[in-house]
Amino acid sequence: MSECLQFDVTNIWEYKQSRIAAAAALRSLVTFPAPSKTCLITPLTVQLYTTRMNTYLTSLAALNNQYYTTSMGAAASTYVLSLISSFAKSGVGVSLFDHSWRQSSIIAKIPSTVAWAPVTILGAHMDSVNLSSSSSGLGALRYDGDGSGTVSLIEIFRVLRANASASIELHCSGKKAGLLGSQDIAAAYDADGVKVKAFMGLDMTAYFKPGSVEVIELEGDYIDARLNS
């Protein structure tokens, strides 16, 4: 089941309006060639281990309220940062992206061998919310949404950091309160002139109903249909 995404544009409405025309112009310049690197990707998939992801998720779930304003939400950032940093090799940048609230985002950058190559971003949201009591309620880490996407991202980074030559970034950010974390980063990247080729978010990557057919769902809202294709 898809969830409805709501953007909190309180602080960036005027900025977003000023960028609509520029975004439309840039969109027309982007092309997405047919996938051609299967022979390179397939050998990497055997290096991904669900046992590792289960271990990451157990530790992450011990921080049982990861709402973006809480101390545990901030601790989740630190934990994810420490894991990704432990896998990074020379030349790979891993850092916190601070916001005006307690939970930071994490950005890991695998540089390209080609200078100024456009960036491909893989992302997941690590914040969660207990709808009964968002800031003090327990059990606000939902294992699947999106603890599963977060640990998938960590494990993907562990494999890619030793094998990728393209310009790839991994972002772990905030979503539940209105995509505040990702909007902060997007605005900063736009201001800095960062060229982003594509973004794929990983959300609810673990669970499917027993007895049902396992599927991968591609969202259609606010996404270039050519990229989905």
C-alpha positions, 0 to 999 in steps of 0.5 A: 500500500502506498502512503500519501506524501505531504510536503511541508513548504512553510519555509521554502514556498517562495524558493520553490516557486522561483525554481519551477521554470528552471527545473522544467528547462533542465528536465528537458535536457536530461536523457536516460539510456536503457540499462546496459550494466547488468553484467557489472551489477549482477556479480555485486548482488551476491555480496549483499547479505540479509544477515548483516541487514538484520544485525543493523536493524536490531541495533537501530530498533533499540532506538525506539523513537526516531522522530526527528525532534528527539534525542533517539532520532539524533542517535539514529543519525550517529549510528548510521553515520558510524556504520557507513564511515566504517565501510568507507575507503579513501576518497569516499566522503561521509558526513552529517548534514545538520538541520534546525532540528535534532536529527541530522541527515547522512550523506555518503559520496562515492566520487566519479573518475570523471570530473563534474559528473552528474550525481546519482542518489540512492536514499532512504528515510530513517525518521519515524513517527508514533501517531499517538504521541510523536515526540514521546511515544515508544515503538516509533521505529517501524521496522519496515518503514523505513528501517528496512530501507535504511539498512538496505542502503547501508548494505548497498553502500558497503558493496558499492564503495569498493566497486563503483566508479560513477558519481554516486551518493547515498542519503539517509534523511527525514521524511515523515514531518513533510520531507523536511530533511530531503527538502533542505538538502535539495535546496542546498544542492540547487544553490551549490549547482550540484547536477543530479542525474537521478534519485531512487528512494528505498522504502519498505523493502523487507515485508510482503504478505505471506502467501502473496507474490513479492513485488517491487513498486515504482511510485509515479507521483513527481517522478519522470516517467522516462526514469521509471521506464 
